[in-house]
Amino acid sequence: MGETKRIIGFDVARAFAIFGMVIVNYKIAMNAEGNGPYWLESFMSVFEGRAAAIFVIVAGVGVSLMTKGSRETNDMQIVREDRKSLWKRSVFLLVLGFLLILLGWTADILHYYAFYLFLGSFFITSSTRVLIISAIFLLVLSQTSLLVLDYTKGWDSSFTEYETFWTFAGFVRNLLFNGYHPIFPYVQVLEQLYLSFYPPFSYYLPRMKGLEIAEYLFLTKPMPPNFFYMISSSCTGVFIITLCIIISEKFKETKAVQSFIYTGQLALTIYVFHFLLLVIFDGFGLLDHASLFFVVTSSCWFFIGAIVFSRQWRKRYKRGPIELLMRRVSG
């Protein structure tokens, strides 16, 4: 996989996405939903699903840039090498994600990313027409699935724990349909067959009131990830990424921008660290209905610490510790 000129705006966007991700994940882990003033709740809801969308978009662009040589030359040897490298990264992320899940982090996104990369590797040389048709197909399929399938299946009554995750059917359902970041519709470059083991959802929708149906189908929250969420989060993601590219290119020599660049470059390491901090909080009993103020405060202090760590680490090393390990594994 050939080297390409790094677009620092993507690193800056990734850093902002890290901050949003930490706020959202800490709010979930600390059971802080509704435990604060309305204005703070509204502020935090802005980050829901948007951070994940930015990560997915940046990852997709990154893969596109890394495999540019494959598409330009259409050399099958280069395509196979790029595909093999993506598969190795997928395995690395899958193992790391499962490790975090086993340690208690049920909202992990890495194992989803593993499948994003794996499935995306088969579209390295696909035409724009194929990609557009696949994206439209997935959006329509995912929206239809919300109408005919039981989105709550597998979750507990509080919608915080996926009880059937470690069963085959439960894992596939979580991965494709109703997990935190399911393939449908996050990966918009792949066609999938409709799964036959899902029970019909027709008994559930008619029992919902009109307002509940409207909220279920037309709100822009990440769960369920309906059509309007995908459109709004994608537009927000593209806007933020574009803004980050413009700002970073104009002020790339400043310490502030450099700090965000380094932080974005260590995104995978920081993601793992943010879970380790939750383990410490749990040891002190701080994950039981914490206040939203505590969530925001701890998120900000963690992010500041991540910036400081990233600057110090990048003075000595080109890549973060976990990024370096993944690079050695994938080549």
NUNU-743506 format. One record per residue: residue in three letters; x, y, z of N, C-alpha, C in turn; chain; residue number from 1. Coordinates in steps of 0.001 Angstrom, whole numbers, plus 500000, padded with zeros to 6 digits. Layout:
PT resn n_east n_north   n_up ca_east ca_north  ca_up c_east c_north   c_up chain resi
PT  ALA      X       Y      Z       X        Y      Z      X       Y      Z     A  NUM
...
END
This chain:
PT resn n_east n_north   n_up ca_east ca_north  ca_up c_east c_north   c_up chain resi
PT  MET 500851  498818 500000  500000   500000 500000 500891  501237 500000     A    1
PT  GLY 500781  502052 498973  501692   503161 498818 501424  504309 499755     A    2
PT  GLU 502490  505109 499983  502369   506278 500842 501765  507429 500052     A    3
PT  THR 500960  508220 500654  500378   509395 500039 500598  510585 500937     A    4
PT  LYS 500517  511772 500331  500677   512986 501106 499535  513098 502100     A    5
PT  ARG 499875  513309 503364  498870   513345 504412 498119  514670 504388     A    6
PT  ILE 496815  514602 504440  495975   515796 504513 495703  516057 505984     A    7
PT  ILE 496349  517062 506536  496316   517280 507975 494923  517652 508475     A    8
PT  GLY 494082  518161 507587  492720   518500 507987 491952  517290 508469     A    9
PT  PHE 492255  516114 507919  491611   514885 508367 492022  514550 509793     A   10
PT  ASP 493277  514807 510132  493738   514562 511498 493030  515490 512487     A   11
PT  VAL 492874  516757 512094  492183   517723 512952 490724  517307 513136     A   12
PT  ALA 490069  516882 512046  488679   516433 512136 488574  515207 513034     A   13
PT  ARG 489547  514327 512926  489546   513133 513767 489693  513494 515239     A   14
PT  ALA 490483  514527 515523  490646   514979 516913 489335  515512 517470     A   15
PT  PHE 488626  516328 516688  487323   516825 517142 486337  515674 517327     A   16
PT  ALA 486414  514686 516444  485529   513529 516573 485836  512754 517847     A   17
PT  ILE 487103  512707 518232  487479   512037 519479 486791  512701 520663     A   18
PT  PHE 486815  514025 520675  486177   514755 521770 484681  514437 521838     A   19
PT  GLY 484017  514470 520689  482598   514139 520661 482341  512706 521071     A   20
PT  MET 483208  511797 520625  483068   510382 520972 483184  510169 522472     A   21
PT  VAL 484146  510844 523098  484352   510695 524541 483122  511173 525304     A   22
PT  ILE 482569  512319 524920  481376   512842 525587 480212  511860 525479     A   23
PT  VAL 479976  511369 524261  478859   510449 524044 479067  509148 524811     A   24
PT  ASN 480269  508580 524717  480527   507294 525367 480510  507400 526892     A   25
PT  TYR 481027  508501 527424  481015   508671 528878 479587  508882 529383     A   26
PT  LYS 478785  509557 528592  477383   509741 528968 476666  508399 529042     A   27
PT  ILE 476962  507513 528094  476343   506178 528088 476865  505344 529245     A   28
PT  ALA 478198  505307 529394  478823   504451 530410 478463  504876 531825     A   29
PT  MET 478265  506178 532036  477982   506684 533384 476487  506812 533669     A   30
PT  ASN 475663  506308 532738  474209   506354 532931 473726  507756 533297     A   31
PT  ALA 474221  508732 532538  473930   510125 532878 472762  510712 532095     A   32
PT  GLU 472081  509888 531323  470952   510374 530521 469920  511070 531395     A   33
PT  GLY 469621  512336 531086  468611   513084 531810 469029  513575 533176     A   34
PT  ASN 470276  513354 533556  470735   513747 534885 471459  515092 534840     A   35
PT  GLY 470737  516109 534354  471313   517439 534226 470324  518394 533597     A   36
PT  PRO 470669  519666 533493  469754   520655 532913 469483  520399 531438     A   37
PT  TYR 468364  520900 530972  467945   520665 529591 468949  521211 528590     A   38
PT  TRP 469497  522406 528869  470420   523011 527907 471688  522177 527741     A   39
PT  LEU 472138  521547 528830  473329   520708 528741 473015  519403 528019     A   40
PT  GLU 471837  518879 528280  471388   517672 527582 471317  517925 526082     A   41
PT  SER 470798  519095 525712  470687   519456 524294 472063  519614 523665     A   42
PT  PHE 472974  520236 524407  474336   520421 523904 475008  519076 523639     A   43
PT  MET 474876  518145 524561  475522   516846 524423 474889  516001 523330     A   44
PT  SER 473599  516206 523091  472920   515422 522050 473428  515760 520653     A   45
PT  VAL 474039  516949 520512  474583   517354 519218 475664  516379 518757     A   46
PT  PHE 476394  515797 519714  477509   514920 519373 477074  513498 519052     A   47
PT  GLU 475845  513140 519397  475395   511765 519229 475366  511367 517758     A   48
PT  GLY 476151  510376 517418  476186   509868 516053 477047  510662 515106     A   49
PT  ARG 477315  511935 515429  478102   512773 514520 479576  512415 514570     A   50
PT  ALA 480081  512115 515779  481485   511734 515902 481762  510452 515128     A   51
PT  ALA 480859  509475 515271  481020   508211 514551 480987  508439 513042     A   52
PT  ALA 480103  509333 512588  479998   509620 511159 481293  510223 510626     A   53
PT  ILE 481893  511126 511407  483152   511730 510983 484238  510674 510877     A   54
PT  PHE 484310  509788 511864  485306   508723 511828 485134  507840 510594     A   55
PT  VAL 483900  507477 510286  483636   506614 509137 484011  507307 507835     A   56
PT  ILE 483645  508584 507711  483963   509335 506492 485470  509477 506319     A   57
PT  VAL 486156  509859 507393  487607   510017 507321 488286  508684 507007     A   58
PT  ALA 487800  507610 507623  488364   506291 507353 488166  505907 505894     A   59
PT  GLY 486976  506197 505366  486697   505891 503967 487584  506676 503019     A   60
PT  VAL 487753  507961 503309  488631   508785 502475 490071  508290 502581     A   61
PT  GLY 490469  507908 503802  491825   507410 504001 492102  506159 503189     A   62
PT  VAL 491160  505229 503201  491313   504012 502413 491348  504337 500925     A   63
PT  SER 490509  505277 500511  490483   505689 499105 491823  506266 498671     A   64
PT  LEU 492423  507082 499526  493722   507668 499195 494826  506608 499194     A   65
PT  MET 494775  505690 500159  495814   504663 500245 495773  503691 499080     A   66
PT  THR 494583  503488 498514  494444   502541 497412 494337  503242 496056     A   67
PT  LYS 494745  504490 496029  494662   505275 494787 495438  504616 493660     A   68
PT  GLY 496624  504075 493987  497444   503429 492967 496753  502234 492345     A   69
PT  SER 496007  501492 493147  495287   500322 492633 494262  500727 491588     A   70
PT  ARG 493529  501796 491875  492479   502227 490957 493061  502849 489697     A   71
PT  GLU 494153  503585 489843  494729   504266 488679 495398  503292 487720     A   72
PT  THR 496072  502278 488266  496788   501323 487417 495957  500100 487073     A   73
PT  ASN 494973  499789 487949  494166   498580 487798 495040  497333 487739     A   74
PT  ASP 496182  497435 488385  497119   496314 488467 496631  495362 489558     A   75
PT  MET 496260  494148 489178  495669   493212 490133 496657  492804 491219     A   76
PT  GLN 497944  492851 490930  498931   492538 491959 498897  493592 493071     A   77
PT  ILE 498815  494869 492671  498730   495955 493649 497407  495887 494388     A   78
PT  VAL 496332  495572 493668  495012   495451 494296 495037  494367 495365     A   79
PT  ARG 495639  493227 495046  495709   492128 496020 496531  492517 497243     A   80
PT  GLU 497611  493256 497030  498440   493696 498147 497678  494673 499050     A   81
PT  ASP 496980  495622 498431  496184   496580 499204 495072  495860 499967     A   82
PT  ARG 494430  494929 499287  493340   494183 499915 493859  493356 501095     A   83
PT  LYS 494998  492732 500915  495594   491937 501988 495945  492802 503183     A   84
PT  SER 496466  493999 502915  496813   494922 503995 495567  495350 504766     A   85
PT  LEU 494473  495616 504050  493218   495994 504713 492667  494834 505529     A   86
PT  TRP 492830  493628 505023  492358   492459 505770 493136  492305 507072     A   87
PT  LYS 494429  492535 507027  495243   492434 508237 494824  493491 509259     A   88
PT  ARG 494553  494699 508787  494084   495752 509697 492723  495394 510277     A   89
PT  SER 491892  494767 509456  490581   494352 509925 490707  493342 511056     A   90
PT  VAL 491583  492367 510887  491777   491351 511917 492307  491999 513195     A   91
PT  PHE 493246  492929 513045  493805   493617 514210 492715  494365 514973     A   92
PT  LEU 491882  495124 514256  490813   495887 514896 489761  494972 515500     A   93
PT  LEU 489490  493859 514833  488511   492915 515350 488973  492324 516677     A   94
PT  VAL 490220  491908 516725  490766   491328 517956 490791  492370 519068     A   95
PT  LEU 491240  493583 518751  491294   494644 519748 489893  495002 520237     A   96
PT  GLY 488939  495068 519323  487565   495374 519697 486968  494317 520603     A   97
PT  PHE 487173  493055 520253  486662   491963 521095 487319  491970 522470     A   98
PT  LEU 488594  492327 522508  489284   492407 523792 488638  493466 524685     A   99
PT  LEU 488314  494626 524108  487653   495683 524875 486259  495256 525328     A  100
PT  ILE 485555  494527 524467  484220   494051 524833 484311  493073 526001     A  101
PT  LEU 485285  492175 525939  485466   491208 527018 485835  491892 528328     A  102
PT  LEU 486488  493042 528219  486858   493799 529415 485711  494658 529940     A  103
PT  GLY 484605  494681 529179  483422   495388 529665 482951  496553 528823     A  104
PT  TRP 483653  496857 527717  483249   497998 526894 482289  497534 525804     A  105
PT  THR 480995  497483 526117  479996   496948 525205 479663  497879 524050     A  106
PT  ALA 480043  499162 524154  479749   500120 523086 480908  500246 522107     A  107
PT  ASP 481742  499228 522035  482917   499278 521162 482530  499503 519701     A  108
PT  ILE 483376  500278 519017  483155   500546 517600 484203  499867 516722     A  109
PT  LEU 485306  499399 517318  486424   498867 516535 486045  497600 515767     A  110
PT  HIS 485251  496722 516384  484901   495494 515664 483976  495786 514488     A  111
PT  TYR 483198  496881 514588  482416   497312 513425 483360  497814 512330     A  112
PT  TYR 484337  498628 512725  485300   499147 511765 486025  498020 511047     A  113
PT  ALA 486305  496946 511775  486993   495803 511166 486207  495287 509969     A  114
PT  PHE 484903  495171 510132  484061   494682 509036 483893  495747 507963     A  115
PT  TYR 483869  497035 508349  483817   498102 507348 484996  497971 506382     A  116
PT  LEU 486198  497830 506953  487402   497735 506136 487394  496469 505288     A  117
PT  PHE 487014  495359 505902  487010   494082 505183 486067  494133 503989     A  118
PT  LEU 484839  494579 504225  483868   494639 503140 484245  495691 502105     A  119
PT  GLY 484770  496812 502589  485175   497869 501666 486324  497466 500771     A  120
PT  SER 487141  496502 501211  488299   496080 500422 487899  495464 499086     A  121
PT  PHE 486667  494966 499003  486207   494354 497758 485716  495399 496753     A  122
PT  PHE 485700  496672 497171  485227   497734 496289 486350  498688 495897     A  123
PT  ILE 487593  498250 496055  488735   499120 495763 488693  499644 494332     A  124
PT  THR 488370  498777 493388  488390   499182 491974 486987  499385 491411     A  125
PT  SER 485983  499455 492259  484610   499628 491777 484413  501015 491175     A  126
PT  SER 483560  501090 490193  483286   502367 489531 482410  503241 490420     A  127
PT  THR 482382  504527 490091  481533   505465 490825 480081  505053 490737     A  128
PT  ARG 479676  504548 489598  478287   504121 489402 477935  502983 490356     A  129
PT  VAL 478825  502019 490486  478583   500885 491386 478493  501365 492831     A  130
PT  LEU 479370  502287 493216  479370   502790 494588 478094  503552 494900     A  131
PT  ILE 477643  504367 493967  476422   505147 494181 475210  504223 494293     A  132
PT  ILE 475117  503248 493392  473995   502309 493424 474007  501518 494730     A  133
PT  SER 475191  501101 495163  475310   500343 496410 474889  501186 497601     A  134
PT  ALA 475296  502462 497606  474944   503357 498705 473432  503551 498784     A  135
PT  ILE 472792  503776 497644  471344   503959 497603 470637  502684 498039     A  136
PT  PHE 471140  501557 497567  470553   500271 497926 470582  500052 499432     A  137
PT  LEU 471706  500358 500071  471832   500151 501507 470933  501089 502304     A  138
PT  LEU 470823  502329 501839  469942   503267 502529 468492  502804 502475     A  139
PT  VAL 468061  502374 501311  466688   501894 501158 466475  500621 501967     A  140
PT  LEU 467457  499714 501914  467339   498458 502647 467288  498689 504156     A  141
PT  SER 468134  499583 504650  468169   499830 506089 466876  500478 506577     A  142
PT  GLN 466333  501411 505787  465078   502061 506175 463927  501061 506147     A  143
PT  THR 463924  500190 505140  462882   499161 505054 462982  498195 506226     A  144
PT  SER 464218  497876 506626  464427   496957 507741 463829  497500 509031     A  145
PT  LEU 463896  498814 509204  463329   499423 510408 461812  499270 510459     A  146
PT  LEU 461189  499086 509298  459743   498936 509242 459298  497499 509469     A  147
PT  VAL 460106  496539 509055  459647   495146 509062 460356  494268 510086     A  148
PT  LEU 461438  494768 510703  462178   493977 511681 462064  494579 513072     A  149
PT  ASP 462303  493774 514077  462214   494219 515464 463547  494815 515891     A  150
PT  TYR 463610  496136 515922  464861   496829 516244 465285  496602 517699     A  151
PT  THR 464355  496253 518558  464669   496073 519971 465165  494666 520298     A  152
PT  LYS 465079  493744 519361  465427   492348 519636 466899  492223 520009     A  153
PT  GLY 467153  491540 521098  468508   491324 521574 468900  492258 522706     A  154
PT  TRP 468256  493425 522770  468562   494402 523813 467763  494094 525078     A  155
PT  ASP 468311  494514 526223  467556   494397 527462 466511  495510 527524     A  156
PT  SER 465692  495506 528569  464594   496463 528663 465059  497913 528751     A  157
PT  SER 466277  498137 529260  466799   499502 529384 467580  499936 528150     A  158
PT  PHE 467745  499030 527172  468446   499323 525929 469905  499735 526183     A  159
PT  THR 470543  499110 527169  471943   499404 527481 472845  498190 527312     A  160
PT  GLU 472261  497003 527308  473063   495786 527172 472458  494874 526116     A  161
PT  TYR 473307  494403 525190  472841   493502 524140 472992  492072 524644     A  162
PT  GLU 471888  491492 525095  471927   490232 525831 472313  489030 524974     A  163
PT  THR 472063  489092 523671  472346   487945 522803 473579  488164 521934     A  164
PT  PHE 474460  489083 522349  475613   489435 521525 476495  488224 521226     A  165
PT  TRP 476678  487332 522203  477612   486223 522033 476969  484983 521417     A  166
PT  THR 475761  485108 520891  475180   484043 520083 475390  484388 518616     A  167
PT  PHE 475371  483385 517749  475628   483647 516327 474586  484600 515743     A  168
PT  ALA 473299  484261 515962  472224   485103 515414 472272  486498 516013     A  169
PT  GLY 472524  486581 517334  472570   487875 518003 473723  488731 517505     A  170
PT  PHE 474886  488115 517327  476042   488864 516848 475806  489411 515438     A  171
PT  VAL 475283  488557 514556  475024   488993 513178 473975  490091 513152     A  172
PT  ARG 472931  489937 513962  471881   490959 514028 472445  492282 514536     A  173
PT  ASN 473267  492212 515586  473897   493409 516134 474820  494064 515116     A  174
PT  LEU 475566  493244 514406  476537   493748 513432 475863  494401 512231     A  175
PT  LEU 474801  493794 511760  474189   494265 510521 473035  495236 510717     A  176
PT  PHE 472317  495102 511839  471038   495800 511909 470853  496730 513100     A  177
PT  ASN 471004  496235 514343  470587   497058 515469 471644  497218 516560     A  178
PT  GLY 472916  497140 516175  473981   497440 517123 474213  498941 517206     A  179
PT  TYR 475276  499330 517898  475580   500757 518027 475957  501388 516688     A  180
PT  HIS 476705  500654 515866  477146   501186 514566 477029  500091 513507     A  181
PT  PRO 475814  499658 513196  475628   498514 512308 476064  498766 510874     A  182
PT  ILE 476392  497686 510208  476785   497789 508798 475674  498434 507978     A  183
PT  PHE 474423  498048 508255  473289   498737 507627 472922  499916 508501     A  184
PT  PRO 473080  501153 508106  473520   501584 506790 474899  502250 506803     A  185
PT  TYR 475747  502004 507838  477015   502718 507929 477936  502430 506757     A  186
PT  VAL 477988  501208 506307  478791   500891 505128 477894  501030 503905     A  187
PT  GLN 478114  502098 503157  477265   502373 502000 477979  502035 500699     A  188
PT  VAL 478800  501004 500731  479496   500584 499522 479349  499088 499319     A  189
PT  LEU 478354  498497 499930  478250   497037 499869 476804  496585 499742     A  190
PT  GLU 476575  495620 498910  475247   495027 498796 475198  493787 499688     A  191
PT  GLN 474092  493650 500404  473940   492510 501314 472605  491822 501055     A  192
PT  LEU 472570  490511 501276  471320   489772 501178 470486  489999 502434     A  193
PT  TYR 469217  489993 502254  468301   490181 503389 468357  488938 504283     A  194
PT  LEU 468600  489125 505591  468722   487985 506501 467357  487360 506783     A  195
PT  SER 467336  486052 506712  466052   485353 506838 465676  485033 508271     A  196
PT  PHE 466648  485114 509233  466315   484666 510584 465647  485725 511428     A  197
PT  TYR 465542  486979 510915  464887   488011 511711 463387  487756 511796     A  198
PT  PRO 462792  487914 512947  461335   487766 513069 460648  488994 512490     A  199
PT  PRO 459414  488859 512023  458705   490008 511445 458443  491081 512490     A  200
PT  PHE 458477  492326 512018  458269   493479 512907 456871  494055 512736     A  201
PT  SER 456077  493416 511894  454774   493988 511559 453847  494071 512767     A  202
PT  TYR 454080  493211 513768  453214   493243 514937 453501  494456 515809     A  203
PT  TYR 454698  495057 515652  455133   496113 516566 454731  497497 516081     A  204
PT  LEU 454951  497783 514807  454704   499119 514282 453246  499566 514409     A  205
PT  PRO 452261  498712 514088  450869   499164 514210 450483  499530 515635     A  206
PT  ARG 451173  499003 516642  450848   499284 518026 451477  500581 518518     A  207
PT  MET 452295  501193 517700  452905   502457 518073 451940  503592 517743     A  208
PT  LYS 451930  504616 518569  451115   505788 518324 451725  506619 517203     A  209
PT  GLY 450920  507533 516653  451379   508329 515521 452664  509074 515805     A  210
PT  LEU 452743  509719 516980  453942   510477 517327 455141  509554 517488     A  211
PT  GLU 454926  508372 518044  456028   507433 518222 456553  506958 516877     A  212
PT  ILE 455633  506713 515936  456051   506309 514593 456878  507406 513941     A  213
PT  ALA 456418  508653 514079  457142   509781 513496 458545  509895 514089     A  214
PT  GLU 458649  509751 515414  459945   509840 516062 460851  508686 515631     A  215
PT  TYR 460261  507515 515496  461026   506322 515128 461607  506445 513722     A  216
PT  LEU 460821  506999 512808  461225   507022 511401 461916  508302 510964     A  217
PT  PHE 461638  509422 511646  462081   510695 511093 463025  511499 511976     A  218
PT  LEU 463288  511059 513198  464270   511770 514017 465678  511527 513477     A  219
PT  THR 466615  512379 513866  467989   512266 513354 468948  511759 514416     A  220
PT  LYS 468457  510963 515353  469321   510338 516341 469971  509098 515740     A  221
PT  PRO 471123  508669 516284  471847   507535 515698 471203  506176 515922     A  222
PT  MET 470278  506080 516873  469598   504811 517121 468096  505045 517163     A  223
PT  PRO 467355  504534 516189  467838   503759 515044 468435  504665 513964     A  224
PT  PRO 469405  504150 513203  470060   504967 512169 469226  505020 510894     A  225
PT  ASN 468173  505833 510923  467292   505882 509768 467856  506784 508666     A  226
PT  PHE 467072  506917 507612  467500   507669 506427 467871  509106 506774     A  227
PT  PHE 467057  509742 507609  467281   511151 507927 468513  511337 508811     A  228
PT  TYR 468783  510350 509667  470029   510412 510445 471228  510310 509526     A  229
PT  MET 471209  509373 508581  472351   509199 507682 472605  510451 506861     A  230
PT  ILE 471527  511065 506373  471691   512287 505579 472238  513421 506437     A  231
PT  SER 471637  513648 507606  472050   514766 508460 473464  514561 509005     A  232
PT  SER 473776  513337 509443  475108   513083 510003 476184  513145 508921     A  233
PT  SER 475857  512672 507729  476823   512738 506626 477100  514189 506237     A  234
PT  CYS 476036  514985 506146  476208   516402 505805 477007  517123 506886     A  235
PT  THR 476671  516842 508149  477412   517452 509252 478871  517034 509213     A  236
PT  GLY 479108  515749 508976  480476   515238 508920 481292  515887 507811     A  237
PT  VAL 480705  515973 506622  481408   516590 505491 481696  518058 505770     A  238
PT  PHE 480716  518754 506378  480894   520168 506697 482049  520359 507686     A  239
PT  ILE 482061  519571 508759  483106   519709 509770 484468  519348 509201     A  240
PT  ILE 484531  518279 508426  485805   517874 507826 486326  518950 506881     A  241
PT  THR 485438  519492 506058  485842   520564 505134 486351  521779 505900     A  242
PT  LEU 485640  522145 506963  486053   523281 507791 487414  523023 508417     A  243
PT  CYS 487630  521808 508885  488915   521461 509500 490052  521531 508481     A  244
PT  ILE 489793  521099 507254  490817   521153 506201 491193  522610 505906     A  245
PT  ILE 490181  523475 505783  490437   524885 505482 491222  525550 506607     A  246
PT  ILE 490770  525345 507851  491415   525977 509003 492826  525445 509211     A  247
PT  SER 492995  524135 509090  494312   523539 509334 495336  523973 508287     A  248
PT  GLU 494912  524127 507047  495847   524565 506011 496248  526029 506204     A  249
PT  LYS 495316  526817 506713  495594   528239 506905 496439  528492 508151     A  250
PT  PHE 496233  527684 509186  496939   527912 510455 497786  526697 510859     A  251
PT  LYS 498311  525985 509888  499014   524735 510178 500299  524915 510977     A  252
PT  GLU 500848  526114 511011  502087   526344 511755 501841  526682 513221     A  253
PT  THR 500588  526904 513590  500285   527271 514975 500336  526037 515884     A  254
PT  LYS 500629  526275 517168  500717   525175 518124 499363  524507 518340     A  255
PT  ALA 498310  525310 518286  496972   524759 518503 496622  523738 517432     A  256
PT  VAL 496818  524108 516178  496510   523192 515078 497428  521977 515120     A  257
PT  GLN 498707  522201 515398  499644   521080 515506 499215  520103 516594     A  258
PT  SER 498707  520652 517697  498257   519795 518800 497084  518919 518367     A  259
PT  PHE 496147  519504 517629  495010   518727 517144 495451  517698 516105     A  260
PT  ILE 496425  518056 515297  496943   517112 514304 497528  515884 514990     A  261
PT  TYR 498375  516115 515980  498984   515002 516705 497921  514157 517414     A  262
PT  THR 496925  514823 517980  495860   514102 518681 495072  513224 517718     A  263
PT  GLY 494775  513756 516546  494058   512967 515548 494860  511790 515046     A  264
PT  GLN 496176  511950 514977  497041   510867 514503 497131  509721 515508     A  265
PT  LEU 496807  509998 516766  496826   508964 517808 495406  508551 518209     A  266
PT  ALA 494470  508675 517282  493057   508438 517595 492803  507034 518145     A  267
PT  LEU 493421  506024 517550  493188   504651 518002 493699  504445 519420     A  268
PT  THR 494879  504952 519702  495440   504841 521046 494568  505568 522060     A  269
PT  ILE 494120  506768 521718  493289   507557 522625 491948  506871 522856     A  270
PT  TYR 491432  506230 521817  490171   505493 521970 490309  504417 523048     A  271
PT  VAL 491405  503674 523001  491629   502633 524006 491827  503263 525380     A  272
PT  PHE 492566  504369 525442  492818   505047 526721 491520  505553 527357     A  273
PT  HIS 490591  506021 526521  489349   506569 527082 488535  505469 527765     A  274
PT  PHE 488671  504233 527288  488023   503108 527973 488749  502781 529280     A  275
PT  LEU 490071  502832 529266  490837   502528 530473 490501  503516 531598     A  276
PT  LEU 490233  504775 531243  489819   505745 532250 488467  505361 532844     A  277
PT  LEU 487585  504810 532026  486298   504347 532533 486486  503211 533535     A  278
PT  VAL 487477  502365 533292  487772   501277 534233 488170  501855 535590     A  279
PT  ILE 488961  502928 535552  489363   503591 536797 488158  504214 537484     A  280
PT  PHE 487303  504890 536711  486087   505479 537273 485219  504409 537922     A  281
PT  ASP 485120  503263 537261  484301   502177 537788 484847  501681 539121     A  282
PT  GLY 486186  501666 539224  486803   501247 540471 486450  502155 541637     A  283
PT  PHE 486174  503420 541341  485791   504381 542384 484272  504553 542479     A  284
PT  GLY 483535  503721 541736  482078   503781 541805 481472  505004 541165     A  285
PT  LEU 482123  505528 540109  481658   506768 539488 480803  506545 538246     A  286
PT  LEU 480478  505281 537954  479700   504992 536750 478227  504749 537042     A  287
PT  ASP 477791  505078 538227  476403   504837 538617 475620  506149 538643     A  288
PT  HIS 474998  506459 537515  474144   507646 537379 474904  508934 537733     A  289
PT  ALA 476009  509156 537039  476768   510395 537224 475994  511558 536611     A  290
PT  SER 476339  512759 537008  475677   513936 536459 476274  514291 535105     A  291
PT  LEU 475499  515006 534309  476000   515445 533009 477189  516397 533167     A  292
PT  PHE 477189  517176 534243  478320   518067 534496 479598  517266 534705     A  293
PT  PHE 479494  516162 535425  480663   515327 535647 481128  514694 534335     A  294
PT  VAL 480181  514301 533496  480518   513714 532199 481297  514707 531340     A  295
PT  VAL 480766  515932 531235  481422   516943 530415 482792  517314 530990     A  296
PT  THR 482844  517485 532307  484106   517854 532948 485168  516788 532757     A  297
PT  SER 484811  515537 533008  485775   514449 532847 486181  514276 531387     A  298
PT  SER 485244  514501 530454  485550   514406 529027 486549  515481 528615     A  299
PT  CYS 486334  516697 529099  487238   517803 528761 488638  517564 529328     A  300
PT  TRP 488708  517122 530583  490016   516862 531179 490724  515704 530476     A  301
PT  PHE 489970  514693 530090  490578   513584 529350 491126  514078 528017     A  302
PT  PHE 490338  514909 527320  490759   515394 526005 492000  516273 526124     A  303
PT  ILE 492052  517092 527139  493240   517915 527377 494454  517015 527635     A  304
PT  GLY 494236  515992 528462  495317   515046 528722 495755  514322 527464     A  305
PT  ALA 494790  513991 526582  495117   513325 525319 495954  514228 524424     A  306
PT  ILE 495644  515522 524413  496424   516474 523613 497853  516557 524122     A  307
PT  VAL 498001  516684 525434  499336   516769 526033 500130  515501 525747     A  308
PT  PHE 499503  514342 525942  500169   513063 525680 500582  512953 524219     A  309
PT  SER 499684  513351 523310  499968   513239 521869 501148  514106 521471     A  310
PT  ARG 501212  515323 521997  502326   516219 521674 503647  515629 522170     A  311
PT  GLN 503649  515127 523374  504879   514568 523937 505297  513295 523196     A  312
PT  TRP 504329  512467 522881  504650   511216 522186 505200  511477 520790     A  313
PT  ARG 504577  512435 520072  504988   512708 518685 506344  513396 518600     A  314
PT  LYS 506865  513884 519716  508215   514439 519709 509263  513348 519510     A  315
PT  ARG 508888  512121 519866  509837   511012 519788 509462  509975 518727     A  316
PT  TYR 508139  509806 518514  507700   508728 517621 506767  509267 516547     A  317
PT  LYS 506805  508624 515400  505984   509056 514279 504532  508630 514443     A  318
PT  ARG 504313  507469 515066  502966   506939 515231 502698  506632 516702     A  319
PT  GLY 501412  506571 517055  501030   506210 518405 501370  504763 518690     A  320
PT  PRO 501381  504344 519946  501766   502973 520289 500892  501908 519647     A  321
PT  ILE 499582  502093 519678  498706   501089 519077 498690  501221 517555     A  322
PT  GLU 498802  502450 517057  498905   502658 515612 500167  501989 515049     A  323
PT  LEU 501251  502089 515810  502508   501464 515375 502379  499943 515354     A  324
PT  LEU 501726  499408 516376  501517   497960 516420 500675  497489 515245     A  325
PT  MET 499612  498224 514928  498772   497852 513801 499544  497955 512490     A  326
PT  ARG 500395  498961 512388  501194   499137 511173 502145  497951 510974     A  327
PT  ARG 502736  497490 512061  503658   496355 511962 502918  495067 511603     A  328
PT  VAL 501691  494947 512086  500902   493761 511787 500442  493760 510337     A  329
PT  SER 499988  494911 509851  499400   494986 508517 500415  495260 507429     A  330
PT  GLY 501589  495788 507802  502611   496083 506814 502414  497410 506104     A  331
END
